Amino acid sequence: MGSVDLIASCRDSICQIGDEIADAIVYVDAGTLEAFQFIGAFPLLLELGARAVCSLENASPLDAVADWHSTFSHPVRKILVLTSRLLSDAHRYILRCLGNHGTVSHCTVLTAISEIGHSAYVDSPLGPDAFQEYETLLVQDHEELFKKCVKSNKHNYSISYTGSDFTADVDKDSEWASRVRYGSNSESSPTKRNLFDGDLGQIEASRKRLSVTVSHFPMIFSPISSRAFVLPSEGIIADSCLSNEHEDSLGPGLPSISTGKPFDSDEVPPGVTLTAQFLYHLANKMDLKLDIFSLGDTSKIIGKLMMDMSSLYDVGRNKRSAGLLIVDRTLDLLTPCFHGDSFLDRMLSSLPRKERMSSSYSVAKNPQTPSKHSHAAVRRVPLDIKVPFETVFKKEEPNNRTSMVSEGIMSFMSGWNSAEVNSEVTWLPDYSDKAHDDRLGSELGTLNGSLLSNYAGVRYLEALLDRGAKDGLMLIKKWLIEALQHEKLSSAFIGRQGASSVSEIHSMVQILSREQMSLLRNQGVIQLALAAEMTLLEPQSSHWDAFTSAERILSVTSAETTQSLAGELRDFINTSTSVDSHKQATTLESSQGLLSFQDVLLLTIIGYILAGENFPTSIAGGPFSWEDERSLKDVVVDSILERPSSVKLRFLHGLDNELEAKARSKDVERNNKDSTELASNTDDFDDEWGNWDDNDNADDQKEEAYGDMQLKLEVRDRVDQLFKFFHKLSSMRIRNYALGEGLAALSRFETDSYSRKGLLYKLLLALLSRYDIPGLEYHSSAVGRLFKSGLGRFGLGQSKPSFGDQSVLIIFVVGGINTLEVREVMKAISESSRPDVELVLGGTTLLTPDDMFELMLGS
């Protein structure tokens, strides 16, 4: 059997549905769009015969006009919908697609959620036969809408519809989505009607009943390389909560703290169930027979659910053996919180992301499900980064016409004659002098996209995953030089040795983008180069460096005493207060790179976790003494009241209006102070008149002081709750003694005393060396249970396998991974005695330090 390749497996799965793709308009939702961008699937879809690939959430009647193939002589008769959501979530959008195209007679819906997953999801209205039920419901709703349209005014194709039970509640929240275009010629522009006039008449005369097919398509995930993947940020699996609200929960987007207590079967969060379903079907799709291991309470439940789904048929087939290790993210919160030396981690943290397209998604409520059983959704940040082109162009001199980057991109956006691409285009407007125009900046700002891992045969992300900041920049410079040589463009940087600079990268991008065809051919590496440039510019660069310095100080100080660690945290908070005050008083950009109040709260999280690891015996009311913690609380309260307008945090929910009023009063006070200083040079006689109103203002001042004191008490209560949350973080090692001892024993695999390694690195080295890990649980397969219960009496019992003995290893982190961990596990494989092992690393999402802050303390 061949080696494991996630990107190739995803593309093969798309080829297997080639019959459904051919001659169809393909609609993909936001989650599928993100996953397909990572594998470069859109050229493949067109090669397989798709008429067009369109957004499901932004469906339009004009989608049928955007034919990429001129060979079709008939109107569109089938559509294909790929969704990473529940069928009930996507229902209104699918109805909208059917209403936009009156000639469609067949609709195929492929969903990433299995039938069992639909029935197990608490808020889903569909039962065990979810696919067959939905086929019937979709046909019924479609026919009812069409009948209403026929009865309505023939010139008015926009009708309001409440639909079936599971669309009614959703459509209340989004009025635009409840208006569906229906009509036999709703898609036909005058040109389209002339082209297909005869066919349309036949279809309208003998309208056939809509045929609907619903199937399971599990291969919707985002491979950031051939050996690493995450779930789509806007898919239902990543958006579902991983822990219910209780004392051991850190937030809906993270697993609960492992305590060793058994879970109630009725309390299993939906994200846990859907994750188990996904991993089971992924293994089946890749023909892998799994030996499942788990570390952590939530991972243990996923392992048990997967075992319940297995059967003798699944185990007995001719499949390749593999080991699956499921790990709770809460066992190692430090690694994704740290700002490590990873080029991609730095890039993802520095660049803006695309807005969520699925903000209008509202989970359809099952009318038979009590509201108390509903779960909160997690809003993951999309991995689709935005490269702010206009910021790069604005650095150019206004009179400098040598750079044609902006002109080339604007001309491309204006369009060109596709039949004569190489011809001289003279009718396009001249954009060469508009690099600083607002219109240019706004239009260029709309250009964005994922960093494709399989673009034009070059897997850029896979090469950058193993690079630090400096090495990553050197690699991008190498790609730019190769592109310049391929385009036969001369540059002074070709053949130059030594470290790369941002100015060199920018100059090579300018040369490579002068011609439109060169820009199109090399858009992948140009996008990477611009992203790297924006990442290493100020203030992003200094902000990242300030974080790494602060984290290094905390790591060193945590090995000393709790008093010194508390002192460092107090100094960081005080420094952030003075910095933010300076920002409000001045407009100096030099201070933007320093740490804000939200930044030092993340540092406080890191400090408490480090204190819990280094001082596990001092956790009665927290790792710090009462005096040290009281002083920390005081500076946090003062920091919140110092700049109330800039604090939007979960633990302050409900105090928004009071804090905004406090911010306005501080602004008025600051303005009055400025006006008083300006009026200080007026006559003394004028100043005497101001004293008459002092008695009138005294009562107002007393009321304001009373309100300020009440707000301070409210904020102090919230800060007390915040520090109780910090206590949970510091006590994770002692909640489960056996597991804590196992994690502490892994410190022997720290190969470098000067650089901290994450849990996955140490865990993988230990397992490959066949060490026993306390708390690691093995979930026996169906055959294993059979041997244990029946055939074991004949001496045919099955020995417990070892995770490190398998040739294919899969590690999945419930809650997410970061790019530094991908780099570390690959290093662990190379350092082990088994460098031939094929390792696949996966997670719920791709985490950055900002994501971790949002998951635990965000708004």
TIFIZA-109967 format. One record per residue (C-alpha): residue in three letters; x, z, y. Coordinates in steps of 0.001 Angstrom, whole numbers, padded with zeros to 6 digits, always signed. Last residue first. Layout:
residues N
ALAXZY/...
This chain:
residues 859
SER-016028+024290+038587/GLY-012963+024762+036439/LEU-011636+028003+034971/MET-011011+027369+031260/LEU-011695+023674+030648/GLU-010810+022699+034222/PHE-007436+024471+034041/MET-006683+022810+030716/ASP-007554+019412+032163/ASP-005186+020005+035082/PRO-002382+020846+032632/THR-003012+017484+030898/LEU-004945+016967+027683/LEU-005671+013847+025656/THR-008949+014442+023811/THR-010374+015697+020522/GLY-007039+015356+018780/GLY-004969+013171+016504/LEU-001448+013019+015105/VAL-000599+010627+012251/LEU+002628+011199+010299/GLU+004145+008812+007761/VAL+006892+010737+005937/ASP+010173+008837+005403/PRO+012143+011317+007556/ARG+011777+013939+004818/SER+014547+016539+005187/SER+013311+017364+008650/GLU+014923+016500+011993/SER+013312+013034+012224/ILE+009891+014458+011345/ALA+010257+017251+013919/LYS+011169+014695+016597/MET+007950+012801+015886/VAL+006121+016117+016135/GLU+007740+016835+019523/ARG+006930+013492+021154/VAL+003281+013677+020150/GLU+003237+017262+021412/LEU+004539+016128+024799/THR+001702+013597+025001/ASN-000975+016276+024968/ILE-003423+017224+022255/GLY-007121+018080+022192/GLY-009731+020722+021395/VAL-009597+020586+017598/VAL-006060+019428+016822/PHE-005873+016899+013982/ILE-002704+016582+011900/ILE-002560+013755+009358/LEU+000262+013496+006822/VAL+000984+010523+004569/SER+003743+010941+001941/GLN+002244+014222+000730/ASP+004423+017138-000399/GLY+004381+018825+003022/PHE+000759+019909+002686/SER+001451+021712-000569/PRO-000942+021465-003486/LYS-002528+024474-005217/SER-002126+024108-008943/GLN-004939+022577-011012/GLY-006112+024329-014145/LEU-005915+022493-017438/GLY-005282+025589-019560/PHE-008517+025199-021494/ARG-010310+027848-019413/GLY-009396+025875-016271/LEU-011638+023036-017395/GLY-014838+024523-016021/SER-014651+026410-012712/LYS-011153+025656-011459/PHE-010986+022147-012833/LEU-014357+021290-011302/ARG-013414+022876-007991/GLY-010249+020788-007879/VAL-012182+017628-008697/ALA-014567+018325-005816/SER-011664+018966-003454/SER-010102+022330-002684/HIS-009914+023492+000910/TYR-006520+025080+001548/GLU-006278+027809+004180/LEU-003299+028582+006418/GLY-003673+032170+007671/PRO-000160+033205+006699/ILE+002093+030104+006530/ASP+004078+029774+003299/TYR+007278+027776+003816/ARG+007587+024441+002014/SER+010348+023033+004303/LEU+007914+020269+005363/LEU+005395+023011+006129/ALA+007828+024982+008297/LEU+008999+021917+010233/LEU+005370+020897+010836/LEU+004405+024341+012096/LYS+007361+024557+014450/TYR+006611+021197+016093/LEU+002851+021777+016088/LEU+003212+025196+017765/GLY+005099+023871+020777/LYS+008815+024099+021424/ARG+010366+026054+024300/SER+013666+024824+025691/TYR+016723+027038+026262/SER+016846+028679+022830/ASP+016990+025301+021105/THR+016169+025006+017403/GLU+013093+027242+017585/PHE+012188+027176+013898/ARG+012642+030935+013494/SER+009792+031385+015993/LEU+007391+030402+013205/ALA+007187+034031+012092/ALA+005164+034889+015227/LEU+002502+032351+014273/GLY+002204+033810+010768/GLU+002025+037378+012065/GLY-000742+036399+014461/LEU-002693+034725+011675/ALA-002494+037828+009526/TYR-003424+040116+012448/ASN-006404+038126+013741/ARG-007381+039409+017185/ILE-003758+040532+017702/ARG-002296+037139+018680/MET-005219+036200+020931/SER-004840+039355+023065/SER-003214+037748+026119/LEU-005898+035104+026474/LYS-008713+037605+026082/HIS-007107+039798+028748/PHE-007067+036818+031136/PHE-010851+036552+030681/LYS-011127+040228+031578/PHE-009054+039306+034626/LEU-011683+036799+035719/GLN-014481+039354+035273/ASP-012643+041714+037635/VAL-012227+038768+040031/ARG-015998+038315+040037/ASP-016544+041965+040924/ARG-013926+041673+043692/VAL-015695+038605+045097/GLU-018962+040524+045346/LEU-017208+043462+047036/LYS-015541+041095+049517/LEU-018876+039456+050272/GLN-020401+042854+051057/MET-017487+043724+053327/ASP-017760+040412+055174/GLY-021497+040888+055640/TYR-020960+044373+057101/ALA-018254+043037+059451/GLU-020569+040248+060588/GLU-023384+042705+061259/LYS-021028+044943+063243/GLN-019741+041960+065250/ASP-023267+040899+066069/ASP-024063+044402+067300/ALA-020948+044451+069517/ASN-021681+041034+071058/ASP-024291+042358+073495/ASN-022032+045195+074593/ASP-019179+042791+075334/ASP-021363+040460+077427/TRP-020386+041820+080857/ASN-016658+041597+080007/GLY-016581+037786+080290/TRP-017150+037937+084050/GLU-013776+039602+084646/ASP-011884+036636+083144/ASP-013063+034334+085946/PHE-011524+036637+088536/ASP-008206+036642+086679/ASP-007912+032915+087429/THR-007274+030453+084597/ASN-003950+030180+082676/SER-005247+031840+079524/ALA-007949+029180+079117/LEU-005982+027128+076605/GLU-005131+030243+074593/THR-008781+031231+074544/SER-009758+027722+073393/ASP-007354+028001+070450/LYS-008692+031418+069491/ASN-012234+030136+069745/ASN-011344+027251+067440/ARG-009814+029621+064877/GLU-012838+031919+065006/VAL-015171+028958+064621/ASP-013178+027756+061600/LYS-013185+031279+060128/SER-016961+031454+060625/ARG-017367+028109+058864/ALA-015264+029284+055908/LYS-017286+032486+055572/ALA-020498+030452+055599/GLU-019033+028251+052849/LEU-018077+031360+050871/GLU-021588+032791+051170/ASN-023203+029503+050152/ASP-020929+029033+047134/LEU-021276+032586+045811/GLY-023406+031633+042804/HIS-020493+030354+040698/LEU-017322+032241+041610/PHE-016128+032531+037973/ARG-016456+028765+037570/LEU-014179+027820+040453/LYS-014507+025870+043676/VAL-012039+027512+046126/SER-010997+025374+049114/SER-013735+026540+051493/PRO-013014+030240+050943/ARG-009527+030086+052477/GLU-008368+033666+053181/LEU-011277+035206+051256/ILE-010064+033684+047991/SER-006436+034660+048676/ASP-007394+038236+049587/VAL-009281+038604+046308/VAL-006322+037199+044332/VAL-003873+039480+046203/ASP-005979+042535+045369/LYS-006412+041591+041720/LEU-002648+041280+041265/SER-002122+044683+042912/ARG-004654+046215+040531/GLU-002903+044572+037578/ASP+000440+046083+038506/GLU-001045+049554+039078/TRP-003025+049572+035824/SER+000014+048495+033819/PHE+000257+044964+032490/PRO-000494+043536+029035/GLY-004244+044109+029292/GLY-006592+047028+028817/ALA-005191+048112+025482/ILE-002654+045325+025038/SER+000758+047009+025207/THR+001820+046423+021620/PRO+001834+042623+021845/PHE+004508+042525+024562/ASN+006248+039134+024194/GLU+003305+037039+022996/GLY+000674+038754+025135/ALA+002937+038593+028192/LEU+003461+034864+027644/ILE-000313+034357+027473/TYR-000780+036416+030659/GLY+001903+034473+032530/ILE+000540+031084+031489/ILE-002938+032027+032726/THR-001345+033297+035950/LEU+000464+029965+036321/LEU-002912+028222+036069/LEU-004186+030569+038784/VAL-001044+029679+040730/ASP-002046+026025+040723/GLN-005601+026752+041828/PHE-004166+028652+044824/SER-001965+025698+045775/LEU+001653+025094+044812/LEU+004013+023169+047061/GLY+004165+019359+047255/GLN+001784+019162+050171/SER+004056+021180+052474/SER+006090+018183+053611/GLU+002941+016367+054656/LEU+002699+018376+057856/THR-000836+018384+059196/THR-000797+021884+060619/ALA-002976+024989+060756/GLN-004908+024337+057566/LYS-001786+023368+055674/HIS+000031+026482+056881/SER-002801+028647+055596/ASP-002538+026861+052272/VAL+001209+027557+052124/SER+000813+031218+053099/THR-001782+031771+050387/SER+000254+029854+047804/THR+003263+032068+048533/ASN+001204+035232+048072/ILE-000056+033974+044711/PHE+003456+033033+043534/ASP+004850+036417+044656/ARG+002161+038279+042717/LEU+002919+036258+039587/GLU+006632+037061+039931/GLY+005908+040762+040376/ALA+003655+040820+037311/LEU+006510+039338+035254/SER+008974+041886+036646/GLN+006645+044771+035793/THR+005900+043416+032308/THR+009607+043637+031464/GLU+012348+041175+030428/ALA+011436+038274+028105/SER+008509+037312+030357/THR+010971+036784+033232/VAL+012655+033810+031553/SER+009396+032044+030707/LEU+007909+032887+034111/ILE+010911+031426+035956/ARG+010777+028250+033855/GLU+007081+027902+034601/ALA+007752+028206+038344/SER+010490+025559+038212/THR+008294+023185+036185/PHE+005428+023606+038641/ALA+007588+022991+041706/ASP+008986+019856+040052/TRP+005459+018533+039456/HIS+004507+019134+043093/SER+007767+017582+044299/SER+007038+014390+042381/GLN+003373+014106+043304/PRO+003986+014591+047042/GLU+005871+012296+047155/LEU+006616+009297+044941/LEU+007514+009496+041246/THR+003987+009022+039911/MET+003140+006220+042344/GLU+006184+004256+041213/ALA+005441+004845+037547/ALA+001890+003551+038034/LEU+003222+000499+039884/ALA+005650-000214+037040/LEU+003002+000270+034370/GLN+000621-002096+036125/ILE+003385-004658+036508/VAL+004216-004297+032787/GLY+000650-005164+031807/GLN+000058-007779+034510/ASN+002970-009902+033328/ARG+001195-013176+032520/LEU-001339-012746+035306/LEU+001210-011996+038024/SER+003440-014853+036841/MET+000437-017172+037094/GLN-000288-015990+040637/GLU+003228-016424+041930/ARG+004836-013741+044078/SER+004145-010973+041582/LEU+007487-010835+039738/ILE+009498-010668+042960/GLN+007365-007870+044388/VAL+007430-005944+041109/MET+011229-006209+041084/SER+011413-004753+044592/HIS+009129-001845+043700/ILE+011173-000932+040619/GLU+014384-001009+042651/SER+012832+001176+045364/VAL+011686+003733+042766/SER+015240+004131+041519/SER+016776+003355+038170/ALA+019917+004955+036803/GLY+023007+002886+036052/GLN+023813-000719+035250/ARG+022998-003887+037183/GLY+022726-006977+034987/ILE+019547-008186+036666/PHE+018967-006081+039786/ALA+020019-008816+042237/SER+017072-010888+041102/SER+016573-014488+040102/LEU+013317-015638+038549/LYS+013392-017591+035303/GLU+009934-016277+034305/HIS+011445-014983+031058/GLN+014386-013519+032966/LEU+012070-011730+035370/ALA+009982-010399+032467/GLU+013112-009099+030720/ILE+014207-007394+033938/LEU+010755-005793+034301/TRP+010835-004539+030709/LYS+014276-002943+031234/LYS+013080-001295+034460/ILE+010115+000125+032521/LEU+012534+001561+029955/MET+014705+003144+032643/LEU+011645+004760+034219/GLY+010659+006220+030871/ASP+014148+007566+030278/LYS+014098+009399+033615/ALA+010664+011009+033092/GLY+011073+011790+029390/ARG+010424+009256+026693/ASP+008972+009339+023169/LEU+005464+008346+024203/LEU+006799+005485+026322/ALA+007419+003098+023400/GLU+003999+003727+021880/LEU+002384+003340+025275/TYR+003908-000100+025815/ARG+002853-001608+022517/VAL+003870-005195+023180/GLY+001826-007878+021351/ALA+000131-009130+024513/TYR-001129-005612+025298/ASN-001400-003255+022342/SER-001191+000211+023867/LEU-003008-000857+027007/LEU-002505+001448+029950/SER-006185+001780+030749/GLY-007614-000086+033700/ASN-007892-000275+037457/LEU-008510-002749+040239/THR-011146-001325+042584/GLY-008501-000058+044983/LEU-007472-003633+045678/GLU-010885-004254+047179/SER-010793-001140+049362/GLY-007238-001763+050543/LEU-007886-005396+051374/ARG-010999-004522+053339/ASP-009118-001804+055193/ASP-006486-004307+056368/HIS-002864-003297+055967/ALA-001858-006080+053603/LYS-003940-008487+055642/ASP-001284-010891+056927/SER-000803-012732+053631/TYR-004505-012935+052877/ASP-005000-016630+053661/PRO-008340-017837+052356/LEU-008431-020041+049242/TRP-009114-023753+049761/THR-005558-024973+049220/VAL-004976-024348+045527/GLU-002027-026363+044232/SER-002630-027182+040584/ASN-001446-024952+037766/VAL-004874-023512+037058/GLU-006608-026885+037047/ALA-009563-026336+034744/SER-009843-022684+035749/ASN-010330-023598+039416/TRP-009657-020348+041225/GLY-011332-017051+042023/SER-011468-014776+045075/MET-010053-011909+043014/PHE-007040-014019+042070/SER-006495-014925+045708/MET-006606-011250+046604/ILE-004102-010445+043849/GLY-001673-013135+044926/GLU-001876-012281+048628/SER-001316-008576+047930/VAL+001741-009216+045776/MET+003147-011985+047976/SER+006097-010103+049404/THR+008229-012276+051661/ARG+005708-012132+054501/ASN+007189-009069+056218/ASN+005551-008799+059620/PRO+003391-005801+058747/GLU+006276-003978+056987/GLU+005448-002997+053422/LYS+004510+000592+052620/LYS+000828-000335+052918/PHE+001183-002535+049842/VAL+001998+000341+047505/THR-000885+002459+048759/GLU-003236-000526+048420/PHE-002431-000879+044733/PRO-003816+002539+043823/VAL-003394+002338+040030/LYS-006530+003903+038589/ILE-006320+005416+035124/ASP-008836+004935+032301/LEU-008263+008061+030216/PRO-011710+009302+031236/VAL-012016+013001+032247/ARG-014041+014959+029709/ARG-017391+016369+030817/VAL-018335+018906+028152/ALA-022040+019240+027315/ALA-023842+022566+027138/HIS-025754+023350+023975/SER-029467+023545+023216/HIS-030530+026284+020810/LYS-032257+028340+023539/SER-034391+025304+024392/PRO-036244+025518+021087/THR-036039+022281+019053/GLN-039286+020536+018110/PRO-039355+018477+021316/ASN-035859+017155+020494/LYS-034145+016762+023805/ALA-032507+013497+024747/VAL-029009+014210+025960/SER-028682+013110+029543/TYR-026435+010205+030272/SER-026411+009370+033979/SER-022809+010522+034321/SER-021969+008065+031534/MET-019841+005819+033709/ARG-017374+008633+034374/GLU-015260+007923+037424/LYS-011929+006243+036738/ARG-008848+008409+036960/PRO-006417+009193+039765/LEU-002686+009215+039018/SER-000434+012281+038945/SER-001431+014138+035781/LEU-001662+011007+033625/MET+001738+009834+034862/ARG+003447+013176+034270/ASP+002047+013375+030755/LEU+003146+009780+030172/PHE+006744+010486+031204/SER+007025+013708+029224/ASP+009406+016477+030288/GLY+006939+019349+030158/HIS+004457+020654+032720/PHE+003116+023536+030632/CYS-000632+024107+030144/PRO-000810+021747+027150/THR+001960+023744+025389/LEU+000730+027206+026382/LEU-002704+027089+024761/ASP-001373+027308+021226/LEU-003695+028917+018677/THR-006595+028014+020985/ARG-006197+024341+020079/ASP-007413+025083+016559/VAL-005565+023188+013811/ILE-006810+020796+011104/LEU-004164+019688+008590/LEU-004995+016616+006505/GLY-002705+015618+003620/ALA-002815+012122+002200/SER-003278+010464-001162/ARG-003918+006710-001221/LYS-007186+005674-002754/ASN-008278+004239-006085/ARG-011648+005959-006307/GLY-012057+009282-008077/VAL-012219+011483-005002/ASP-015032+009618-003234/TYR-017076+009199-006416/LEU-016657+012857-007338/SER-018195+013752-004003/SER-017121+014902-000535/MET-019585+015921+002177/ASP-019413+019634+001372/MET-015626+019404+001477/MET-015791+017955+004963/LEU-018031+020782+006105/LYS-015612+023343+004647/GLY-012658+021789+006468/ILE-014584+021708+009753/ILE-015476+025389+009320/LYS-011816+026298+008724/SER-010803+024360+011823/THR-013129+026545+013890/ASP-011633+029737+012466/GLY-007973+028751+012747/LEU-005474+026898+010566/SER-006963+024391+008136/PHE-005787+022418+005110/ILE-007473+019408+003488/ASP-006056+017358+000630/LEU-007416+013951+001496/LYS-007926+010710-000400/LEU-007301+007898+002075/ASP-008924+004463+002003/MET-008686+003942+005813/LYS-012479+003760+006184/ASN-012923+006755+003919/ALA-010437+008821+005930/LEU-012201+007881+009163/HIS-015574+008747+007598/TYR-014475+012306+006813/LEU-012679+012799+010122/PHE-015728+011659+012111/GLN-018225+013790+010214/ALA-016059+016893+010607/THR-015772+016202+014336/LEU-019552+015766+014600/THR-020175+019157+012993/VAL-017643+020938+015219/GLY-018968+019266+018366/PRO-022486+020394+017482/PRO-021510+024090+017518/VAL-022017+025973+014217/GLU-024317+028907+014996/ASP-026953+028327+012316/SER-024316+028495+009560/ASP-023211+031917+010844/PHE-019450+031903+011206/PRO-017231+034329+009305/LYS-014949+036688+011289/GLY-011214+035918+011057/THR-010713+036473+014793/SER-009701+032977+015914/ILE-010503+032542+019602/SER-013300+030014+020132/PRO-012592+026314+020056/LEU-012235+024626+023467/GLY-014562+022391+025519/PRO-017449+024888+025629/GLY-015307+027589+027287/LEU-012947+030394+026265/SER-015317+031815+023647/ASP-014565+035095+021874/GLU-017221+037107+023746/HIS-019996+034573+023144/GLU-021197+031216+024479/ASN-020996+028714+021653/SER-017818+026852+020843/LEU-016818+023215+020378/CYS-019288+021676+022821/SER-020151+017998+022534/ASP-018550+015563+024995/ALA-015700+014569+022666/ILE-018128+013718+019856/ILE-020722+012142+022208/GLY-018285+009564+023544/GLU-017213+009592+027189/SER-013603+010651+026623/PRO-013193+008468+023544/LEU-011596+010493+020710/VAL-007830+010796+020547/PHE-005163+008911+018637/ALA-001529+008963+017531/ARG+000331+006957+014859/SER-000134+003301+015907/SER-000080+004406+019528/ILE-002539+005712+022142/PRO-005235+004986+019571/SER-008625+005605+021245/PHE-011547+006023+018847/ILE-014471+003908+017659/MET-013740+003169+014004/PRO-016857+004924+012659/PHE-019271+001949+012795/HIS-022563+003053+011198/SER-025391+000532+011088/VAL-028662-000292+012869/THR-030342-003689+012384/VAL-033266-004841+014532/SER-035375-008001+014175/LEU-037752-008687+017062/ARG-040998-010327+016001/LYS-040960-014052+016652/ARG-042396-015710+019741/SER-043883-019082+018894/ALA-044751-020676+022228/GLU-042158-018747+024229/ILE-039411-019699+021778/GLN-040373-023373+021835/GLY-040575-023524+025613/LEU-037226-021839+025966/ASP-035592-024372+023686/GLY-036834-027290+025727/ASP-035703-025869+029078/PHE-032269-024781+027945/LEU-030075-026431+030561/ASN-032738-026649+033260/ARG-033604-022995+032787/LYS-029952-021934+032983/THR-029360-023794+036219/PRO-032525-022359+037815/SER-031430-018819+036691/SER-032896-017742+033433/GLU-032475-014200+032195/SER-036048-013095+032834/ASN-037471-016230+031260/SER-039734-014648+028673/GLY-040183-011514+030729/TYR-039052-007916+030905/ARG-036778-006150+033352/VAL-036710-002427+032631/ARG-037206+000295+035218/SER-036567+003652+033557/ALA-032820+003428+034229/TRP-033322+003269+037984/GLU-035398+006450+037942/SER-032709+008545+036294/ASP-033519+012180+035545/LYS-037109+011531+034520/ASP-035824+008856+032179/VAL-034207+011398+029897/ASP-037322+013450+029321/ALA-039421+010422+028396/THR-036896+008662+026206/PHE-037168+010908+023119/ASP-040945+010861+023020/SER-041309+007092+023139/GLY-041355+005026+026298/THR-042048+006280+029799/TYR-042220+002831+031292/SER-042117+001434+034793/ILE-042216-002310+035199/SER-039926-004831+036876/TYR-040962-008360+035947/ASN-043305-008969+038874/HIS-044102-012694+039197/LYS-046336-012742+036118/ASN-048330-009812+037481/SER-048834-007369+034651/LYS-050612-008064+031390/VAL-047662-009946+029934/CYS-045273-007180+031033/LYS-047348-004504+029359/LYS-047277-006506+026136/PHE-043480-006855+026392/LEU-043035-003140+026928/GLU-045138-002328+023884/GLU-043185-004840+021810/HIS-039828-003305+022810/ASP-041027+000251+022249/GLN-042308-000580+018766/VAL-039205-002552+017779/LEU-036934+000269+018987/LEU-038959+002901+017162/THR-038880+001037+013844/GLU-035124+000437+013951/TYR-034655+004041+015058/GLU-036435+005456+012041/GLN-034407+003240+009705/PHE-031158+004422+011294/ALA-032084+008099+011401/ASP-033234+008445+007809/PRO-032190+012128+007796/GLY-034147+012804+011012/LEU-034030+011572+014590/PRO-034991+013750+017573/SER-031337+014639+018319/ASP-030841+017883+020236/VAL-029560+019913+017290/TYR-027232+017271+015859/ALA-027466+017461+012066/SER-029905+014531+011777/HIS-027761+012267+013917/GLY-024550+013284+012133/ILE-026148+012682+008745/GLU-027080+009177+009865/SER-023527+008547+011042/ILE-022361+008631+014657/ALA-020058+005830+015890/THR-023049+003568+016428/LEU-023490-000133+015720/VAL-026745-001656+016986/THR-027651-005219+015999/CYS-030452-006952+017897/HIS-032165-010137+016742/SER-034750-012355+018455/VAL-033266-012562+021951/THR-034877-015209+024166/GLY-036211-012813+026802/HIS-032834-011419+027734/ASN-033030-008708+030406/GLY-035732-006783+028564/LEU-033600-006536+025448/CYS-030682-005212+027480/ARG-032928-002644+029213/LEU-034254-001475+025878/ILE-030660-000934+024735/TYR-029970+001072+027894/ARG-033031+003247+027352/HIS-032034+003927+023751/ALA-028364+004833+024321/ASP-028917+008597+024319/SER-031435+008499+021436/LEU-029000+006424+019396/LEU-026368+009121+019855/ARG-023282+008051+021749/SER-020173+006029+020886/THR-022114+002787+021227/LEU-021598-000792+020137/VAL-024540-003084+020917/LEU-024701-006644+019554/ILE-027112-009168+021032/LYS-028872-012104+019444/ARG-030673-015262+020537/VAL-028681-016355+023565/PRO-029814-019715+024829/HIS-028870-022917+022974/SER-026136-025521+023341/PHE-023170-023184+022899/THR-019869-025074+023157/SER-018998-023836+026653/HIS-017618-020551+025327/TRP-016871-017737+027756/ASP-020532-017553+028724/ALA-021203-015421+031793/VAL-024761-016713+032257/ALA-026162-014366+029605/ASP-024787-011335+031450/LEU-026699-012435+034567/PRO-029782-010568+033323/SER-027813-007360+033931/ALA-026516-004455+031843/ASN-024576-001806+033775/GLU-024771+001025+031201/LEU-024121-001362+028303/SER-021110-002992+029947/CYS-020532-006594+028933/VAL-018513-008718+026512/ALA-019576-012370+026631/ARG-020508-015205+024274/ALA-018732-013538+021364/GLY-017197-016019+018922/LEU-014591-014065+016969/GLU-011902-015163+019417/LEU-013956-013617+022217/LEU-014046-010273+020404/LEU-010294-010492+019751/PRO-009564-011109+023438/PHE-011579-007938+024163/ALA-009999-005701+021527/GLY-006696-004836+023199/ILE-006393-001659+021107/PHE-006452+000818+023992/GLN-009067-001127+025929/PHE-011376-001036+022915/ALA-011430+002777+022885/GLU-012202+003016+026610/LEU-014997+000444+026377/THR-016412+002186+023307/GLY-016760+005400+025303/ALA-018287+003659+028318/ASP-020861+001684+026309/VAL-020207-001723+024794/TYR-022567-004721+024868/VAL-021605-007876+022974/ILE-023600-011016+023798/ALA-023878-012814+020493/ASP-022820-016231+019107/ALA-020404-014615+016613/ILE-020197-010824+016912/GLU-022554-009993+014025/ASP-020690-012351+011682/GLY-017323-010985+012854/ILE-018204-007444+011775/GLN-015173-007219+009466/CYS-012933-008513+012258/ILE-013779-005415+014305/SER-012746-003179+011418/ASP-009452-005072+011136/ARG-008796-004428+014844/CYS-009317-000692+014365/SER-007070-000601+011293/ALA-004317-002539+013106/ILE-004370-000030+015967/LEU-004310+002949+013596/ASP-001365+001703+011554/VAL-000682+003571+008297/SER+001964+001895+006165/GLY+001076-000682+003554/MET+000000+000000+000000/
